[in-house]
Amino acid sequence: AVLDTSHICHCRMCQKAVGNFFAALIGIPRDAFRWTRGTPVLFQSSDPVTRGFCGACGTPLLYDYGTSAHLNVTTGSPDDPSAFPPQGQFGSEGRMPSFGDLCQLPDEGSTEETMAEHVAAIRASNHQHPDHDTETWPV
């Protein structure tokens, strides 16, 4: 797919849809995108907007403003989210007041460090797709 834009939306509707402080979205021209496996479950969140989720695990996958030339895919969905750094933000009316201070918070380390006793069990029983493409899941 060809990246067009990557934005963060702080609006309350996007916060609810992804269950987080904001939705990070990649705008991709419709003709440059295709699903490689399965199709998302769709929810009409407003008259002009459809949102898509993985029917197996519930992961938010897309925001589709029907008349837009772009399909907006959640930034955490691709195998390498770091390839899509945000280029802007909008919906500032919903921005959490403390959000600007996140970089100031103490970094408690990696999951492997902070939850060392649980990592193996979580990895062994993971029902979400890992960060790589496979022909079948679970492997």
Short mmCIF file of the C-alpha atoms (twelve columns), coordinates in Angstrom:
data_MODEL
# 
_entry.id   MODEL 
# 
loop_
_atom_site.group_PDB 
_atom_site.id 
_atom_site.type_symbol 
_atom_site.label_atom_id 
_atom_site.label_alt_id 
_atom_site.label_comp_id 
_atom_site.label_asym_id 
_atom_site.label_seq_id 
_atom_site.Cartn_x 
_atom_site.Cartn_y 
_atom_site.Cartn_z 
_atom_site.pdbx_PDB_model_num 
ATOM 1   C CA . ALA A 1   0.000   0.000   0.000  1 
ATOM 2   C CA . VAL A 2   1.077   3.570   -0.632 1 
ATOM 3   C CA . LEU A 3   1.105   5.768   2.459  1 
ATOM 4   C CA . ASP A 4   -0.719  9.038   2.021  1 
ATOM 5   C CA . THR A 5   -1.007  10.474  5.539  1 
ATOM 6   C CA . SER A 6   -0.681  9.319   9.114  1 
ATOM 7   C CA . HIS A 7   -2.579  11.250  11.766 1 
ATOM 8   C CA . ILE A 8   -3.632  11.055  15.369 1 
ATOM 9   C CA . CYS A 9   -7.284  11.817  16.121 1 
ATOM 10  C CA . HIS A 10  -8.150  12.865  19.670 1 
ATOM 11  C CA . CYS A 11  -11.930 13.153  19.161 1 
ATOM 12  C CA . ARG A 12  -14.166 11.370  21.649 1 
ATOM 13  C CA . MET A 13  -15.756 9.123   19.014 1 
ATOM 14  C CA . CYS A 14  -12.339 7.773   17.943 1 
ATOM 15  C CA . GLN A 15  -11.298 7.402   21.587 1 
ATOM 16  C CA . LYS A 16  -14.335 5.207   22.218 1 
ATOM 17  C CA . ALA A 17  -13.830 3.199   19.020 1 
ATOM 18  C CA . VAL A 18  -10.238 2.225   19.830 1 
ATOM 19  C CA . GLY A 19  -10.542 2.307   23.640 1 
ATOM 20  C CA . ASN A 20  -7.627  4.690   24.033 1 
ATOM 21  C CA . PHE A 21  -6.602  8.346   24.331 1 
ATOM 22  C CA . PHE A 22  -6.560  8.716   20.536 1 
ATOM 23  C CA . ALA A 23  -6.833  6.801   17.277 1 
ATOM 24  C CA . ALA A 24  -3.693  6.657   15.160 1 
ATOM 25  C CA . LEU A 25  -4.717  6.254   11.520 1 
ATOM 26  C CA . ILE A 26  -2.954  5.804   8.182  1 
ATOM 27  C CA . GLY A 27  -4.776  7.232   5.161  1 
ATOM 28  C CA . ILE A 28  -4.194  4.924   2.198  1 
ATOM 29  C CA . PRO A 29  -5.645  5.453   -1.297 1 
ATOM 30  C CA . ARG A 30  -8.412  2.866   -1.732 1 
ATOM 31  C CA . ASP A 31  -6.942  1.513   -4.954 1 
ATOM 32  C CA . ALA A 32  -3.574  0.925   -3.251 1 
ATOM 33  C CA . PHE A 33  -4.910  -1.217  -0.397 1 
ATOM 34  C CA . ARG A 34  -6.160  -4.783  -0.079 1 
ATOM 35  C CA . TRP A 35  -6.729  -7.196  2.790  1 
ATOM 36  C CA . THR A 36  -4.286  -10.098 2.636  1 
ATOM 37  C CA . ARG A 37  -6.309  -12.396 4.846  1 
ATOM 38  C CA . GLY A 38  -9.991  -12.289 5.769  1 
ATOM 39  C CA . THR A 39  -12.195 -9.231  5.928  1 
ATOM 40  C CA . PRO A 40  -13.050 -7.032  8.879  1 
ATOM 41  C CA . VAL A 41  -16.384 -7.019  10.674 1 
ATOM 42  C CA . LEU A 42  -17.993 -3.637  9.989  1 
ATOM 43  C CA . PHE A 43  -19.904 -1.276  12.282 1 
ATOM 44  C CA . GLN A 44  -21.702 1.841   11.008 1 
ATOM 45  C CA . SER A 45  -20.639 4.283   13.760 1 
ATOM 46  C CA . SER A 46  -22.368 7.266   12.119 1 
ATOM 47  C CA . ASP A 47  -24.152 7.885   8.828  1 
ATOM 48  C CA . PRO A 48  -20.956 8.664   6.864  1 
ATOM 49  C CA . VAL A 49  -18.502 6.463   8.822  1 
ATOM 50  C CA . THR A 50  -17.933 2.727   8.993  1 
ATOM 51  C CA . ARG A 51  -15.415 1.205   11.382 1 
ATOM 52  C CA . GLY A 52  -13.887 -2.232  10.979 1 
ATOM 53  C CA . PHE A 53  -12.668 -4.755  13.532 1 
ATOM 54  C CA . CYS A 54  -11.136 -8.204  13.489 1 
ATOM 55  C CA . GLY A 55  -14.032 -10.605 14.036 1 
ATOM 56  C CA . ALA A 56  -11.762 -13.096 15.799 1 
ATOM 57  C CA . CYS A 57  -9.962  -10.856 18.333 1 
ATOM 58  C CA . GLY A 58  -11.745 -7.490  18.224 1 
ATOM 59  C CA . THR A 59  -8.723  -5.425  17.182 1 
ATOM 60  C CA . PRO A 60  -9.803  -2.090  15.642 1 
ATOM 61  C CA . LEU A 61  -8.614  -2.116  12.017 1 
ATOM 62  C CA . LEU A 62  -10.120 0.764   10.059 1 
ATOM 63  C CA . TYR A 63  -12.023 4.011   9.905  1 
ATOM 64  C CA . ASP A 64  -13.825 4.517   6.602  1 
ATOM 65  C CA . TYR A 65  -15.380 7.879   5.762  1 
ATOM 66  C CA . GLY A 66  -17.400 6.645   2.802  1 
ATOM 67  C CA . THR A 67  -16.874 9.592   0.448  1 
ATOM 68  C CA . SER A 68  -13.119 9.863   1.072  1 
ATOM 69  C CA . ALA A 69  -10.612 8.700   -1.523 1 
ATOM 70  C CA . HIS A 70  -8.724  7.048   1.353  1 
ATOM 71  C CA . LEU A 71  -9.285  4.125   3.665  1 
ATOM 72  C CA . ASN A 72  -7.918  4.880   7.140  1 
ATOM 73  C CA . VAL A 73  -6.218  1.882   8.746  1 
ATOM 74  C CA . THR A 74  -5.226  1.852   12.410 1 
ATOM 75  C CA . THR A 75  -1.489  2.424   12.736 1 
ATOM 76  C CA . GLY A 76  -1.001  -0.504  15.119 1 
ATOM 77  C CA . SER A 77  -2.476  -2.984  12.618 1 
ATOM 78  C CA . PRO A 78  0.409   -3.292  10.108 1 
ATOM 79  C CA . ASP A 79  3.359   -5.545  10.885 1 
ATOM 80  C CA . ASP A 80  5.676   -2.524  11.285 1 
ATOM 81  C CA . PRO A 81  3.809   0.432   12.840 1 
ATOM 82  C CA . SER A 82  7.074   2.396   13.123 1 
ATOM 83  C CA . ALA A 83  6.999   2.775   9.331  1 
ATOM 84  C CA . PHE A 84  4.060   5.184   9.703  1 
ATOM 85  C CA . PRO A 85  5.053   8.063   12.011 1 
ATOM 86  C CA . PRO A 86  2.263   10.579  12.638 1 
ATOM 87  C CA . GLN A 87  2.353   13.640  10.404 1 
ATOM 88  C CA . GLY A 88  -0.385  15.584  12.155 1 
ATOM 89  C CA . GLN A 89  -3.230  15.480  14.636 1 
ATOM 90  C CA . PHE A 90  -6.812  16.674  14.856 1 
ATOM 91  C CA . GLY A 91  -9.844  16.438  17.110 1 
ATOM 92  C CA . SER A 92  -8.010  18.506  19.714 1 
ATOM 93  C CA . GLU A 93  -11.271 19.179  21.567 1 
ATOM 94  C CA . GLY A 94  -11.005 15.610  22.909 1 
ATOM 95  C CA . ARG A 95  -7.289  15.627  23.738 1 
ATOM 96  C CA . MET A 96  -6.702  14.461  27.288 1 
ATOM 97  C CA . PRO A 97  -5.270  17.295  29.413 1 
ATOM 98  C CA . SER A 98  -2.371  15.145  30.640 1 
ATOM 99  C CA . PHE A 99  -1.429  13.849  27.193 1 
ATOM 100 C CA . GLY A 100 1.295   16.444  26.691 1 
ATOM 101 C CA . ASP A 101 3.037   15.131  29.819 1 
ATOM 102 C CA . LEU A 102 3.311   11.469  28.730 1 
ATOM 103 C CA . CYS A 103 6.957   11.757  27.701 1 
ATOM 104 C CA . GLN A 104 7.740   13.088  31.189 1 
ATOM 105 C CA . LEU A 105 6.424   9.981   32.961 1 
ATOM 106 C CA . PRO A 106 8.941   7.430   34.264 1 
ATOM 107 C CA . ASP A 107 9.705   4.595   31.842 1 
ATOM 108 C CA . GLU A 108 9.299   1.350   33.758 1 
ATOM 109 C CA . GLY A 109 10.977  -0.768  31.077 1 
ATOM 110 C CA . SER A 110 9.932   -3.410  28.594 1 
ATOM 111 C CA . THR A 111 7.149   -5.928  29.083 1 
ATOM 112 C CA . GLU A 112 9.826   -8.604  29.418 1 
ATOM 113 C CA . GLU A 113 11.312  -6.649  32.333 1 
ATOM 114 C CA . THR A 114 8.169   -5.487  34.111 1 
ATOM 115 C CA . MET A 115 6.185   -8.718  33.713 1 
ATOM 116 C CA . ALA A 116 9.020   -11.247 33.448 1 
ATOM 117 C CA . GLU A 117 7.155   -13.955 35.361 1 
ATOM 118 C CA . HIS A 118 4.147   -13.733 33.014 1 
ATOM 119 C CA . VAL A 119 5.732   -13.279 29.573 1 
ATOM 120 C CA . ALA A 120 6.181   -16.966 28.704 1 
ATOM 121 C CA . ALA A 121 2.600   -17.876 29.655 1 
ATOM 122 C CA . ILE A 122 1.177   -14.932 27.697 1 
ATOM 123 C CA . ARG A 123 3.283   -15.760 24.639 1 
ATOM 124 C CA . ALA A 124 2.325   -19.459 24.789 1 
ATOM 125 C CA . SER A 125 -1.403  -18.712 25.011 1 
ATOM 126 C CA . ASN A 126 -1.594  -15.657 22.731 1 
ATOM 127 C CA . HIS A 127 -4.788  -15.626 20.642 1 
ATOM 128 C CA . GLN A 128 -4.002  -12.391 18.793 1 
ATOM 129 C CA . HIS A 129 -2.094  -12.499 15.552 1 
ATOM 130 C CA . PRO A 130 1.625   -11.852 16.077 1 
ATOM 131 C CA . ASP A 131 3.504   -9.023  14.389 1 
ATOM 132 C CA . HIS A 132 4.251   -10.942 11.223 1 
ATOM 133 C CA . ASP A 133 2.203   -12.288 8.373  1 
ATOM 134 C CA . THR A 134 1.535   -16.026 8.289  1 
ATOM 135 C CA . GLU A 135 -0.551  -18.261 6.052  1 
ATOM 136 C CA . THR A 136 -2.441  -19.765 8.975  1 
ATOM 137 C CA . TRP A 137 -3.186  -18.739 12.527 1 
ATOM 138 C CA . PRO A 138 -2.658  -20.129 15.017 1 
ATOM 139 C CA . VAL A 139 0.588   -21.625 13.801 1 
# 
